[in-house]
Amino acid sequence: MEFRINKDEFLLGLRLAQSIADRKSTMPMLANVLLRVTGKNKLLVAATDLNVAVSATLETAEATDGGLTLGAKALYDIVVNIPGNELRLQRLDNNWAEIKAAKVNYRIVGMPDRDFPKIPDHREAEFVDLDAAALREMIEKTLFSISNDETRFHLNGVLFESDGKTARMVSTDGHRLSKVDRALEAPKLSTGVIIPKKGVVEIKRILDASASCQLAVKSPYVFVTANKLTLAVKLIESEFPPYDQVIPKEHTKDVIVDRLLLLDALKRAQLMSSETRGVKFHLSKGTLLVTSNNPDIGEVREELDADYDGEDISVGFNGKYVLDVLSQIQTDQVVLELNGELDPGVVRPLDQEGYLGVVMPMRI
């Protein structure tokens, strides 16, 4: 096997491959990237950790048939730093590879391509064109509230639902929940699917530099294509909890407050809080008082103007959870929907549908 390739073209395939390749696996092959000449001057570049796989078919010149696998991180670092705009790669005896550019000559050890795991086949999946920016926004609004508790694997991803015209993403870690709806003509699904966190992160990565993408769901995978890259993410085979039961159907108290002022107040309050000692919201007519105290550090009180005309109430929250939701809202004002002191609170953008965050209360 031998080929000549543009450096930027090669990096297009290697950049995502080296982030997906699993260097911590007990299977050494999973730390490698597959390079295989397929057809006339076409190079397949692929990597997988057995749950997430990426593949790209790149343009080359002077290519001869064959394949091998090389350490993904090492190859990426070499190509990034190699001089010039073009390089030549050739397979040598015993699966070694020689990489040449200008006056630089690398020789690195590889492994045979026949032992590389099979990459999920997306050719029979039914893809739908999507607005990449809208899908990326949905991911950003739900990524932060995915659970990292591996014993609750059904919460280790984002629930994706679609009726063909509207798409929804929901995530929760048991302490907070995020839900976003967007008008997207995504594949119509009879039931929702759970996309694992690593897959969600990698999908967002290939969308960052793309205006459009294609998406398909063909069990047990979700496929996303953009910029010559195809990502295959193995779905979590479990049942997502009934999230509608977590979102309060009714509320007795509405508070409208300036988003940026609340955001800054919470950042200051966080300086005096901890994981076990949150931030308290005390509501009275026309005022939202944000307080926090830590016996080892001190306390802080900050008063904000608020549109509120209900009875006095105090509610405690983990300040970081509220901050995370506020950071994903773009409107100037937000609405806090509250009930009792021990009931979950809902944060929404004012006069804008399609997104909400639910935060469970804390005893303070």
C-alpha positions as CSV (number, residue, x, y, z in Angstrom):
1,M,0.0,0.0,0.0
2,E,1.2,3.5,-0.9
3,F,-0.5,6.9,-1.4
4,R,0.2,10.6,-1.7
5,I,-2.2,12.9,0.1
6,N,-2.8,16.5,0.9
7,K,-2.0,17.2,4.6
8,D,-5.2,19.1,5.4
9,E,-7.3,16.3,3.7
10,F,-5.5,13.7,5.8
11,L,-6.1,15.7,9.0
12,L,-9.8,15.9,8.2
13,G,-10.0,12.1,8.8
14,L,-7.4,11.8,11.5
15,R,-8.6,14.7,13.8
16,L,-11.7,12.9,14.9
17,A,-10.2,9.4,14.7
18,Q,-7.5,10.1,17.2
19,S,-10.1,11.4,19.7
20,I,-12.3,8.3,19.3
21,A,-9.5,5.7,19.3
22,D,-9.3,4.1,22.8
23,R,-5.8,4.2,24.1
24,K,-6.9,2.8,27.5
25,S,-8.4,-0.4,26.1
26,T,-7.0,-3.8,26.8
27,M,-7.3,-4.3,23.0
28,P,-4.2,-2.6,21.4
29,M,-5.9,-2.4,18.0
30,L,-8.5,0.0,19.4
31,A,-5.8,2.6,19.8
32,N,-5.1,2.5,16.1
33,V,-6.5,4.1,13.0
34,L,-7.3,2.0,10.0
35,L,-5.9,3.2,6.6
36,R,-7.1,1.2,3.6
37,V,-7.0,2.2,-0.1
38,T,-10.4,1.5,-1.5
39,G,-10.9,2.0,-5.2
40,K,-9.0,4.4,-7.4
41,N,-7.2,7.0,-5.3
42,K,-9.7,6.6,-2.4
43,L,-8.4,6.2,1.1
44,L,-10.6,4.9,4.0
45,V,-9.6,6.3,7.4
46,A,-11.5,4.8,10.4
47,A,-11.3,4.5,14.1
48,T,-13.5,2.9,16.8
49,D,-13.8,2.1,20.5
50,L,-16.5,-0.5,19.7
51,N,-19.3,2.0,20.8
52,V,-18.4,5.0,18.6
53,A,-16.9,4.7,15.2
54,V,-15.8,7.3,12.6
55,S,-14.9,6.8,9.0
56,A,-14.0,9.0,6.1
57,T,-13.2,8.4,2.4
58,L,-10.5,10.8,1.4
59,E,-9.0,11.8,-2.0
60,T,-5.4,10.6,-2.6
61,A,-3.0,10.4,-5.6
62,E,-0.7,7.6,-6.8
63,A,-2.5,5.1,-4.5
64,T,-1.9,1.4,-4.6
65,D,-4.1,-1.2,-3.0
66,G,-3.6,-2.4,0.6
67,G,-4.1,-1.4,4.2
68,L,-2.6,-1.3,7.7
69,T,-3.4,0.3,11.1
70,L,-1.2,2.8,12.9
71,G,-1.3,4.4,16.3
72,A,-4.0,7.1,16.0
73,K,-2.5,9.7,18.3
74,A,1.1,9.2,17.1
75,L,0.0,9.4,13.4
76,Y,-2.1,12.6,14.0
77,D,0.8,14.3,15.9
78,I,3.2,13.4,13.0
79,V,0.9,14.8,10.3
80,V,0.1,17.9,12.2
81,N,3.8,18.8,12.6
82,I,5.2,17.5,9.3
83,P,6.3,20.3,6.9
84,G,4.7,21.2,3.6
85,N,1.2,20.7,2.3
86,E,1.6,17.1,1.1
87,L,3.0,13.8,2.3
88,R,3.5,10.2,1.1
89,L,2.8,7.1,3.2
90,Q,4.0,3.6,2.3
91,R,3.5,0.3,4.0
92,L,6.8,-1.6,4.6
93,D,7.5,-5.1,5.7
94,N,6.1,-6.4,9.0
95,N,3.4,-3.6,8.9
96,W,5.8,-0.8,9.4
97,A,4.9,2.5,7.7
98,E,7.2,5.1,6.1
99,I,5.9,8.7,6.0
100,K,7.8,11.3,3.9
101,A,7.4,15.0,3.4
102,A,10.0,17.4,2.2
103,K,13.3,16.2,3.8
104,V,11.5,14.5,6.8
105,N,11.3,10.8,6.9
106,Y,9.3,8.9,9.7
107,R,9.2,5.1,10.1
108,I,6.5,3.9,12.6
109,V,5.3,0.5,13.7
110,G,1.8,-0.6,12.8
111,M,-0.5,-3.6,12.9
112,P,-2.3,-5.6,10.1
113,D,-5.6,-4.2,8.9
114,R,-7.3,-7.6,8.9
115,D,-7.5,-7.6,12.7
116,F,-9.3,-4.2,12.8
117,P,-12.9,-4.4,14.1
118,K,-15.7,-4.1,11.5
119,I,-17.0,-0.5,11.1
120,P,-20.8,-0.3,11.2
121,D,-22.3,-0.1,7.7
122,H,-24.3,3.0,7.1
123,R,-25.0,2.4,3.4
124,E,-28.5,1.0,3.9
125,A,-29.6,3.5,6.5
126,E,-32.1,6.2,5.4
127,F,-30.5,9.6,6.0
128,V,-32.4,12.9,6.4
129,D,-30.8,16.3,5.7
130,L,-30.7,18.4,8.8
131,D,-29.6,22.0,9.8
132,A,-26.3,21.3,11.6
133,A,-26.5,24.5,13.7
134,A,-29.9,23.5,15.1
135,L,-28.8,20.0,16.0
136,R,-25.6,21.3,17.6
137,E,-27.7,23.8,19.6
138,M,-29.9,21.0,20.9
139,I,-26.8,19.0,22.0
140,E,-25.3,22.1,23.8
141,K,-28.6,22.6,25.7
142,T,-28.7,19.0,27.0
143,L,-25.0,17.9,27.2
144,F,-24.3,19.4,30.6
145,S,-27.0,17.5,32.5
146,I,-26.2,14.0,31.3
147,S,-25.4,11.7,34.3
148,N,-21.8,10.5,34.8
149,D,-22.9,7.8,37.2
150,E,-22.0,4.6,35.3
151,T,-24.3,2.5,37.5
152,R,-27.2,4.5,36.0
153,F,-26.3,3.7,32.4
154,H,-29.8,4.6,31.2
155,L,-29.1,8.2,32.2
156,N,-25.6,8.2,30.6
157,G,-26.9,9.8,27.4
158,V,-29.4,12.0,25.7
159,L,-32.9,10.8,24.8
160,F,-33.6,11.7,21.2
161,E,-37.3,11.7,20.0
162,S,-38.7,12.8,16.6
163,D,-42.1,12.7,14.9
164,G,-40.6,13.7,11.6
165,K,-41.3,17.4,12.0
166,T,-40.2,18.2,15.5
167,A,-37.2,16.8,17.3
168,R,-36.7,16.7,21.1
169,M,-33.6,16.0,23.3
170,V,-33.9,15.3,27.0
171,S,-31.1,14.6,29.6
172,T,-31.1,14.2,33.3
173,D,-28.7,13.2,36.1
174,G,-31.5,12.8,38.7
175,H,-30.7,16.3,40.2
176,R,-31.6,18.3,37.2
177,L,-33.2,17.9,33.8
178,S,-32.9,19.7,30.4
179,K,-35.4,19.5,27.6
180,V,-35.2,21.2,24.2
181,D,-37.6,21.0,21.2
182,R,-36.8,22.2,17.7
183,A,-38.6,22.2,14.3
184,L,-36.4,19.6,12.5
185,E,-37.5,17.2,9.8
186,A,-35.5,14.4,11.5
187,P,-36.1,10.7,10.9
188,K,-39.5,9.7,12.3
189,L,-39.1,7.4,15.3
190,S,-41.7,5.2,16.9
191,T,-39.9,5.4,20.2
192,G,-37.0,7.5,21.5
193,V,-33.4,6.4,21.4
194,I,-30.7,7.1,23.9
195,I,-27.4,8.4,22.5
196,P,-24.5,7.9,24.9
197,K,-22.5,10.9,26.1
198,K,-19.3,10.2,24.2
199,G,-21.3,9.8,21.0
200,V,-23.1,13.1,21.7
201,V,-19.7,14.9,22.2
202,E,-18.3,13.4,19.0
203,I,-21.5,14.3,17.0
204,K,-21.2,17.9,18.2
205,R,-17.5,17.9,17.1
206,I,-18.2,17.0,13.5
207,L,-21.0,19.6,13.4
208,D,-18.9,22.4,14.6
209,A,-17.5,23.2,11.2
210,S,-20.5,22.2,9.1
211,A,-23.6,24.0,7.9
212,S,-25.5,20.9,7.0
213,C,-25.5,17.2,8.0
214,Q,-27.4,14.0,7.5
215,L,-28.8,11.8,10.3
216,A,-30.2,8.3,10.3
217,V,-31.3,5.8,12.9
218,K,-30.8,2.2,12.1
219,S,-30.8,0.1,15.3
220,P,-28.5,-0.4,17.1
221,Y,-26.8,2.8,15.8
222,V,-27.4,6.4,15.0
223,F,-25.4,7.7,12.0
224,V,-24.4,11.3,11.4
225,T,-22.5,12.4,8.3
226,A,-20.9,15.8,7.7
227,N,-17.7,17.1,6.0
228,K,-16.8,13.7,4.5
229,L,-17.0,12.1,7.9
230,T,-19.5,9.4,9.0
231,L,-20.0,8.8,12.7
232,A,-21.7,5.7,14.0
233,V,-22.8,5.7,17.6
234,K,-24.1,2.6,19.3
235,L,-27.3,3.4,21.2
236,I,-27.9,2.7,24.9
237,E,-30.3,-0.3,25.0
238,S,-32.3,0.7,28.0
239,E,-35.5,2.7,28.8
240,F,-35.2,6.4,29.6
241,P,-37.2,7.4,32.7
242,P,-40.6,9.1,32.2
243,Y,-39.3,12.6,32.2
244,D,-42.7,14.2,31.9
245,Q,-43.3,13.2,35.5
246,V,-40.3,15.2,36.6
247,I,-41.5,18.5,35.0
248,P,-44.0,20.2,37.2
249,K,-47.4,20.5,35.4
250,E,-48.5,23.5,37.4
251,H,-46.8,26.2,39.5
252,T,-48.0,28.8,41.9
253,K,-45.2,31.4,41.7
254,D,-43.8,33.1,38.7
255,V,-40.6,35.2,38.9
256,I,-39.3,37.2,36.0
257,V,-35.7,38.4,36.4
258,D,-32.8,39.8,34.3
259,R,-30.8,36.8,33.1
260,L,-27.4,38.4,33.2
261,L,-27.9,40.0,36.6
262,L,-29.0,36.6,38.0
263,L,-26.1,34.8,36.3
264,D,-23.5,37.2,37.8
265,A,-25.2,37.1,41.2
266,L,-25.1,33.3,41.2
267,K,-21.4,33.3,40.2
268,R,-20.7,35.5,43.2
269,A,-22.8,33.4,45.5
270,Q,-21.0,30.2,44.4
271,L,-17.8,31.6,46.0
272,M,-19.4,31.0,49.3
273,S,-21.1,27.7,48.6
274,S,-20.1,24.1,48.4
275,E,-21.6,20.8,47.0
276,T,-23.5,20.3,50.3
277,R,-24.3,24.0,50.9
278,G,-26.1,25.5,48.0
279,V,-27.6,28.9,47.2
280,K,-30.8,30.2,48.7
281,F,-33.4,32.3,46.7
282,H,-35.6,34.4,49.0
283,L,-38.6,35.9,47.2
284,S,-40.6,38.8,48.3
285,K,-42.7,41.4,46.4
286,G,-40.5,43.0,43.7
287,T,-37.3,41.4,45.0
288,L,-35.2,38.2,44.6
289,L,-32.6,37.9,47.4
290,V,-29.7,35.5,46.6
291,T,-27.7,34.4,49.6
292,S,-25.1,31.8,50.4
293,N,-23.0,31.0,53.4
294,N,-20.2,28.7,54.4
295,P,-19.0,28.5,58.0
296,D,-15.4,28.0,56.8
297,I,-15.4,31.0,54.5
298,G,-18.2,33.5,55.1
299,E,-21.5,34.6,53.6
300,V,-22.9,36.8,50.8
301,R,-26.2,38.5,50.2
302,E,-27.3,40.2,46.9
303,E,-30.6,41.7,46.1
304,L,-32.0,41.8,42.6
305,D,-35.1,43.5,41.2
306,A,-37.7,41.0,40.1
307,D,-41.2,40.9,38.7
308,Y,-42.9,39.0,41.5
309,D,-46.1,39.7,43.4
310,G,-46.6,36.5,45.4
311,E,-46.1,35.5,49.0
312,D,-42.7,35.3,50.6
313,I,-40.8,32.0,50.0
314,S,-37.3,30.7,50.3
315,V,-35.9,27.9,48.2
316,G,-32.5,26.4,48.1
317,F,-30.7,25.1,44.9
318,N,-27.3,23.9,43.8
319,G,-26.1,27.2,42.3
320,K,-24.1,25.5,39.6
321,Y,-27.1,23.7,38.3
322,V,-29.0,26.9,37.9
323,L,-26.0,28.6,36.3
324,D,-25.7,25.8,33.7
325,V,-29.3,26.4,32.6
326,L,-29.0,30.2,32.5
327,S,-25.8,29.8,30.3
328,Q,-27.9,28.0,27.6
329,I,-30.6,30.7,27.4
330,Q,-30.1,33.7,25.1
331,T,-33.1,35.9,26.1
332,D,-32.6,39.0,28.3
333,Q,-35.0,37.8,30.9
334,V,-35.9,34.4,32.4
335,V,-38.8,33.0,34.2
336,L,-38.5,31.0,37.4
337,E,-41.5,28.8,38.1
338,L,-41.8,27.7,41.7
339,N,-44.2,26.0,44.0
340,G,-43.1,25.0,47.6
341,E,-39.8,25.1,49.3
342,L,-39.1,21.4,48.6
343,D,-40.5,21.3,45.0
344,P,-38.4,21.4,41.9
345,G,-37.9,24.7,40.1
346,V,-38.3,25.3,36.4
347,V,-36.1,27.9,34.5
348,R,-37.4,29.1,31.1
349,P,-36.5,31.9,28.7
350,L,-39.1,34.6,28.7
351,D,-41.4,34.7,25.7
352,Q,-39.6,31.8,24.0
353,E,-40.8,28.3,23.7
354,G,-38.8,25.1,23.2
355,Y,-36.4,25.0,26.1
356,L,-36.5,24.5,29.9
357,G,-34.4,23.3,32.8
358,V,-35.7,21.6,35.9
359,V,-33.6,21.8,39.1
360,M,-34.3,19.8,42.2
361,P,-34.3,21.8,45.5
362,M,-31.8,21.5,48.3
363,R,-32.4,21.7,52.1
364,I,-30.4,24.7,53.3
